Structures are given as C-alpha cells and as structure tokens.
C-alpha cells in the first residue's frame, strides 16, 4: 500500500491522442497532480478536446490529490471544480459493508463499547477483512476490496466523503500483548481501487465516531476522550474544534450530520442529544429523547435524524425521529425483529439500511407515514465479525 494519496498512480489505459498536436504529445508521460493543470491549459489553448477530457477524468479519479496540490485546484474555474466533482460522484450508488473485529456485547451494558452480536464471532484471519458491496440488480453481495493489514482490527471510525472511504483510529494489538490506540487514517478510492493514507489524527483515538460534513471530516470523541478534531482535505490538516461537553458520554456514542450540523447521542447518557454548530464552534443540548434504551445507531435523512433502539426483551426495534428544524422528537414507531441483534445503519437515496451479519433490513422512508415496513435482504453469507455499512458510487462500465 502506498504511503500517501498524493503518490497514487493512474492505472487506466486512456485514449490514444497522438494525432492532436503538441498537447497530445505532452500526454505521453503519465498524468500526475503536478502536471495535470499544465496539460489542461495546453489542451484548451490548442482545442484538443480529447486530451482535455482525459485530464478532467484524471482530476476526477484523483480528486483528493488535485484538491490539495498547490497551483492546481486554486487555478481551476468554479465550473471546472464542479465538473470534476460531479463526475466523481457519477455511477451506481451501492450499499457496502466492511468487516470489523469488534468486541462482543457485554450483556447490553450501557457503559460497554458499541454492542455487537454475541452469536457472531470475530474474524479469525484479521489480515483479510473484506469490503462487500450489494449489487443493486441481483441483490447479491460482491467483494469490492479488503482493508489494509495496517488498519486496526477494532474500534476504528469509518465514513465516506467525495466518494472516498475513510477509516480512522482504532485499537491495534502489539507483539507484547498490549493494545494501543491508533492515529492513522486510511483512504480507499473506488475509482482506482487504491488504498492510501492521509494526515494522521492529532491524537490517537479508539471507539471514535468519524463523520463527514460540508467537505470536512470530524473525528469525535473516543474512549476516555471528549476532544473533537476536523480534517480539511485541501490543507491536508487536522485541527481541534470545540470538545464534547464534559460528562456527556463515555464510549459507544452515535453521530451523524444533518443540515450542516453534527448530532451526537448515545453513550452512558443515552437519552441525550447534542448539536454542533460549526459556524459558532459550539455544542448545545437538544431536547431529550423519551427512550430509556440504548440506541444501536443513528442516521440522517433530509431534515430528520433517525435513532434505532433495539428491544431484545420484546424482540423488536423502536425508531425515533428528531426533526432538526422544529427541534421535536417523534417516536416510538416499532417493528418486530426475529433476531433482535445490534446493527449499523446507512442511508442510500430514500432508503435506510440496517445491517448485521444475520440480516439486512431495507426501509423506504416516507415522511407522510409514521410506520415502517422493512424488507428483509440477505447479508453477505461469508462475512465475519461485525459489519460497518456505508455508501459508495461505482462506475460499473469501467
């Protein structure tokens, strides 16, 4: 695996453009973040449309490199910036899951780390933790990639931004039998199939929440941590922001972004909901949730935050909705679950997917209806450990 995103290479064959003059002749060297703007400028001045399109494709496929390369992104027009990002987001949006070696649920303790099924053992071969994606037509799971061996086996945070998958922090075992929190951040580019690393966190974190919002990553809390830091991809830099209020959470909190704000709930004070305003760099208390059960996950769709609470005693799940505009909870819509094990959630279009190794539940979000009618889908048959879901756009024509 290459050490930095900036060294990721373009492996596509590209177009044969030797007949387009000097701009095309300049394309014989491999395109890089350092020379792509010069090639683009030359192609535009000479009317070499094929070369120009190839450079745009490169910039789209290697968006993070271009974003943080001095003299490239800042010199693009606003229209060109929108173009390369829009092309990067094109393709088929798919639900994907990554294998994790999280610890088992300790009898549902509110102070334990994120609950996982005691019936689903962690992977034996932690060097081959795979990433599966659900084919939208056949509804069959396919292997997309594998997590790098350097990614800790548990306790990491994961999210997507600009159609990249980011994996940060976690707890990594060492040869002396001790475990140590990690500060490393890994990045997967589905357009090239390459893994790389970005700037490490300012402090090691385990059991953190990683959330993307407004073109930045937020690493929230972690075991014994109330601090929060934000990653600026253009500067390739993590910077501290306002910490979580002291006494708010232990570990196992949930987090999501909605309407340009962060929302955090769960942990030891499971009924609380905090909101972070990035413009003021402040956290504030939201109305309490009436549920006294611990949530298994929390996601956002449009202006609503959805919180899922597993009720093992009644073999069901309760869904609570927080309206971020009027600041009111609606709730308690419930549905039975044959195997009420903890799960993780992801939003794809107007559907919420709740995933564990036992099954995948698909909800169609209809705001005019209070109830939910989940459709049960299979989970990856060969998956091991806990599953962490997310959404990526894949270009299946390539």
C-alpha positions in Angstrom: 0.0 0.0 0.0 1.3 3.4 -0.9 2.1 5.8 1.9 0.3 8.9 0.7 -2.7 9.6 -1.5 -0.5 12.0 -3.5 1.5 9.1 -4.8 -1.4 7.1 -6.1 -1.0 6.4 -9.8 -3.4 6.3 -12.7 -3.6 2.8 -14.0 -6.2 3.3 -16.7 -5.1 2.9 -20.3 -6.7 6.2 -21.5 -7.2 7.4 -25.0 -4.7 7.4 -27.8 -4.3 11.1 -28.6 -1.0 11.4 -30.5 -2.8 13.0 -33.5 -3.8 16.1 -31.6 -0.6 18.1 -31.8 1.7 19.3 -29.0 -0.8 19.0 -26.2 -1.4 15.3 -27.1 2.4 14.8 -27.4 2.7 16.0 -23.9 0.3 13.3 -22.8 2.8 10.6 -23.4 4.2 11.0 -19.8 1.8 9.7 -17.2 -0.6 12.4 -16.0 0.2 13.5 -12.4 -1.2 16.0 -9.9 1.9 18.1 -10.7 1.5 18.3 -14.5 -2.3 18.0 -15.0 -3.0 21.7 -14.9 -0.3 22.5 -17.5 -1.6 19.7 -19.7 -5.2 21.0 -19.3 -4.1 24.6 -20.2 -2.2 23.4 -23.3 -5.1 21.2 -24.4 -7.6 24.1 -24.1 -5.4 26.5 -26.0 -5.0 24.1 -28.9 -8.5 22.8 -29.0 -7.5 19.3 -28.1 -10.9 18.2 -26.7 -9.9 14.5 -26.3 -6.8 15.5 -24.2 -8.9 17.9 -22.1 -11.4 15.2 -21.3 -8.7 12.8 -20.3 -7.2 15.4 -17.9 -10.7 16.0 -16.4 -11.1 12.3 -15.9 -7.8 12.1 -14.2 -8.7 15.0 -11.9 -12.0 13.4 -11.0 -10.4 10.0 -10.3 -7.7 11.6 -8.2 -9.8 14.3 -6.6 -8.0 14.5 -3.2 -4.6 14.8 -4.9 -5.8 17.7 -7.1 -7.7 19.3 -4.2 -4.5 19.7 -2.1 -1.9 20.3 -4.8 -0.8 23.9 -4.8 -1.3 25.6 -8.1 -3.9 23.2 -9.5 -7.2 23.3 -7.7 -6.9 27.0 -6.9 -6.4 27.8 -10.6 -9.4 25.9 -11.9 -12.6 27.8 -12.7 -15.6 27.3 -10.5 -17.3 25.4 -13.3 -14.3 23.1 -13.6 -14.3 22.4 -9.9 -18.0 21.5 -10.1 -17.4 19.3 -13.2 -14.7 17.1 -11.8 -16.5 16.6 -8.5 -19.8 15.8 -10.3 -18.1 13.3 -12.5 -16.5 11.7 -9.4 -19.9 11.2 -7.9 -21.4 9.7 -11.0 -22.1 5.9 -11.4 -24.2 3.5 -9.4 -24.6 4.2 -5.8 -24.3 0.9 -3.8 -24.6 -0.2 -0.2 -21.3 -1.6 1.0 -20.1 -3.1 4.3 -16.7 -3.6 5.9 -15.8 -6.5 8.2 -14.7 -5.4 11.7 -13.4 -7.4 14.7 -15.4 -5.5 17.3 -15.8 -6.9 20.8 -19.0 -8.8 21.7 -21.8 -7.1 23.5 -21.3 -7.4 27.3 -24.9 -8.2 28.3 -26.1 -4.9 26.8 -24.2 -2.8 29.4 -24.7 0.9 28.8 -21.1 1.5 29.7 -19.7 -1.1 27.3 -18.3 -0.2 23.9 -20.5 -0.4 20.8 -22.7 -3.6 21.2 -22.2 -6.4 18.7 -23.8 -9.8 18.4 -22.5 -12.4 20.9 -23.6 -15.0 18.3 -21.3 -13.7 15.6 -17.6 -14.3 16.4 -14.9 -12.0 15.2 -12.9 -13.0 12.1 -10.1 -15.5 12.7 -8.0 -14.1 9.9 -7.9 -10.4 10.7 -5.4 -9.8 7.9 -8.2 -10.3 5.3 -11.1 -8.2 6.4 -13.1 -7.6 3.3 -15.4 -5.0 2.0 -18.6 -6.2 0.3 -21.0 -4.3 -1.9 -24.6 -5.2 -2.7 -25.3 -5.4 -6.4 -28.5 -3.2 -7.0 -30.0 -5.5 -9.6 -29.1 -9.1 -8.5 -29.1 -8.1 -4.8 -26.1 -10.3 -4.4 -23.1 -9.3 -2.3 -19.7 -9.0 -4.1 -16.2 -8.4 -2.7 -15.1 -4.9 -3.5 -11.7 -4.7 -1.7 -10.0 -5.7 1.5 -9.0 -3.4 4.4 -5.2 -2.9 4.5 -3.5 -5.1 7.1 -2.4 -1.9 8.9 -6.0 -0.9 9.7 -6.6 -1.8 13.4 -8.9 -4.8 13.9 -11.5 -2.9 16.0 -12.5 0.5 17.4 -12.0 2.4 14.2 -14.3 5.1 12.8 -15.5 4.9 9.2 -17.3 7.3 6.8 -17.4 8.4 3.2 -16.7 11.9 1.6 -16.2 12.9 -2.0 -16.8 9.2 -2.9 -13.8 8.1 -0.9 -13.9 5.7 2.1 -12.0 6.9 5.2 -11.0 4.6 8.1 -9.5 6.4 11.2 -8.1 5.4 14.5 -8.9 2.1 16.3 -7.2 -0.2 18.7 -4.2 -2.1 17.4 -2.6 -5.1 19.2 1.2 -5.2 19.6 3.6 -8.1 19.9 4.0 -7.6 23.7 0.3 -8.4 24.2 -0.7 -4.8 24.8 -3.1 -2.8 22.7 -2.6 0.8 21.7 -4.9 3.4 20.1 -4.0 4.4 16.6 -3.8 7.9 15.0 -3.6 6.6 11.4 -6.2 7.5 8.7 -6.6 5.3 5.6 -8.4 6.2 2.4 -9.9 4.0 -0.3 -10.5 5.3 -3.8 -13.2 3.2 -5.5 -12.4 4.8 -8.9 -8.8 3.5 -8.9 -9.1 0.6 -6.4 -6.2 2.0 -4.4 -5.7 2.5 -0.7 -3.5 5.3 0.7 -3.0 7.3 3.9 -3.8 10.9 4.7 -2.5 13.0 7.5 -2.8 11.2 10.9 -5.1 12.4 13.7 -3.7 14.9 16.1 -4.2 12.3 18.9 -4.8 8.5 18.8 -8.4 7.5 19.2 -10.3 4.3 19.7 -14.1 3.9 19.6 -14.4 7.3 17.9 -17.1 8.4 15.5 -16.0 9.6 12.1 -18.5 11.8 10.3 -18.3 13.9 7.1 -19.9 17.3 6.8 -19.5 20.2 4.4 -16.4 18.8 2.8 -14.6 18.1 6.1 -14.1 15.0 8.3 -14.9 15.1 12.0 -13.2 12.7 14.5 -15.5 12.8 17.5 -14.5 11.6 21.0 -13.4 8.1 21.6 -12.5 6.0 24.7 -11.6 8.4 27.5 -11.7 11.4 25.1 -14.1 14.3 24.8 -12.0 16.1 22.2 -13.1 16.6 18.6 -10.9 17.4 15.5 -11.7 18.4 12.0 -9.9 17.4 8.8 -9.5 19.9 5.9 -8.8 17.9 2.8 -7.5 20.9 0.8 -4.9 21.7 3.5 -4.4 18.0 4.5 -4.6 19.1 8.1 -6.5 18.1 11.3 -7.4 20.9 13.7 -9.1 20.9 17.0 -12.7 22.2 17.4 -14.9 22.6 20.4 -14.8 19.4 22.6 -17.9 17.5 23.7 -19.3 18.9 26.9 -17.6 17.1 29.9 -19.7 14.4 31.4 -21.7 13.9 28.3 -20.6 10.5 27.1 -18.3 7.6 27.9 -17.9 5.5 24.7 -20.4 3.9 22.2 -21.9 7.3 21.3 -23.6 7.7 17.9 -23.1 10.6 15.5 -24.4 11.8 12.2 -24.6 15.0 10.2 -27.9 16.7 9.2 -28.4 20.1 7.5 -24.8 21.2 8.1 -24.8 20.3 11.8 -23.4 17.4 13.7 -25.6 15.4 16.1 -24.3 13.1 18.8 -26.2 10.8 21.1 -25.8 7.5 23.0 -23.0 6.6 25.3 -23.6 6.4 29.0 -26.2 9.3 28.9 -28.1 7.5 26.2 -31.2 9.8 26.2 -29.2 13.0 25.4 -28.7 14.6 22.0 -26.1 17.2 21.3 -25.8 19.5 18.3 -22.6 21.1 17.0 -22.8 24.4 15.1 -19.6 24.7 13.0 -20.1 28.4 12.4 -20.0 29.2 16.1 -17.9 26.2 17.0 -20.3 25.4 19.9 -22.2 22.4 21.2 -25.6 22.8 22.6 -28.2 20.5 24.2 -31.2 19.3 22.2 -34.5 18.1 23.7 -34.1 14.7 25.5 -35.2 11.5 23.8 -38.0 9.8 25.7 -36.4 6.4 25.1 -34.5 4.9 28.0 -33.0 2.2 25.9 -29.6 2.4 24.3 -29.5 3.1 20.6 -27.8 0.8 18.1 -27.2 3.5 15.5 -28.4 7.0 14.3 -28.6 8.3 10.8 -30.0 11.4 9.0 -32.3 11.7 6.0 -33.2 15.2 4.8 -34.1 17.2 7.9 -34.7 14.2 10.2 -32.4 12.3 12.4 -33.4 8.7 12.9 -32.4 6.8 16.0 -32.8 3.0 16.3 -33.2 1.3 19.7 -33.1 -2.5 19.9 -35.5 -4.0 22.4 -34.3 -7.6 23.0 -36.9 -8.4 25.5 -39.7 -7.7 23.1 -37.8 -8.9 20.0 -38.2 -5.6 18.2 -36.8 -2.3 17.2 -38.1 1.2 18.0 -37.5 4.1 15.6 -37.4 7.7 16.9 -37.2 10.7 14.6 -35.8 14.1 15.6 -36.9 17.0 13.4 -33.9 19.3 13.3 -36.0 22.2 12.0 -38.7 22.4 14.7 -36.5 20.6 17.2 -39.0 18.0 18.3 -38.8 14.2 18.7 -41.4 12.0 17.1 -41.4 8.5 18.0 -41.6 5.2 19.0 -42.6 3.5 15.8 -41.8 -0.2 16.3 -41.5 -3.3 14.2 -40.8 -6.9 15.2 -37.4 -8.4 14.5 -37.0 -12.2 14.6 -33.3 -11.9 15.6 -33.1 -8.5 17.5 -29.3 -8.1 17.4 -27.5 -4.8 17.2 -26.9 -3.4 13.8 -25.4 -0.4 12.0 -27.2 1.8 9.5 -26.6 3.7 6.2 -28.8 5.9 4.0 -29.0 5.3 0.3 -31.5 7.5 -1.6 -34.8 7.3 0.2 -33.9 4.0 1.9 -32.3 3.3 5.3 -30.4 0.0 5.5 -29.8 -1.6 8.9 -27.1 -4.3 8.6 -25.7 -7.1 10.8 -24.4 -10.5 9.9 -27.8 -12.1 10.4 -29.8 -9.9 8.0 -30.1 -6.6 6.2 -33.2 -4.5 6.7 -34.3 -2.1 4.0 -36.7 0.7 5.0 -38.3 3.0 2.5 -38.5 6.5 4.1 -41.9 8.0 3.6 -42.3 11.1 5.7 -46.1 11.2 5.5 -46.2 7.8 7.2 -45.2 7.1 10.8 -44.8 3.4 10.4 -42.0 1.4 8.8 -42.4 -1.7 6.6 -38.9 -3.2 6.4 -37.9 -5.5 3.6 -35.5 -8.3 4.7 -32.5 -8.7 2.5 -29.6 -11.2 2.9 -26.4 -10.2 4.5 -23.0 -11.3 3.0 -23.0 -15.1 3.5 -19.3 -15.3 4.1 -18.9 -12.1 6.2 -17.1 -12.4 9.5 -17.2 -10.3 12.6 -19.3 -7.1 12.8 -20.3 -5.2 9.7 -20.0 -1.4 9.2 -22.2 -0.1 6.3 -21.6 2.9 4.0 -22.4 4.1 0.5 -20.1 4.5 -2.5 -20.6 5.3 -6.2 -19.1 2.8 -8.5 -18.7 3.1 -12.3 -19.5 -0.4 -13.4 -18.8 0.4 -17.0 -15.1 0.6 -16.5 
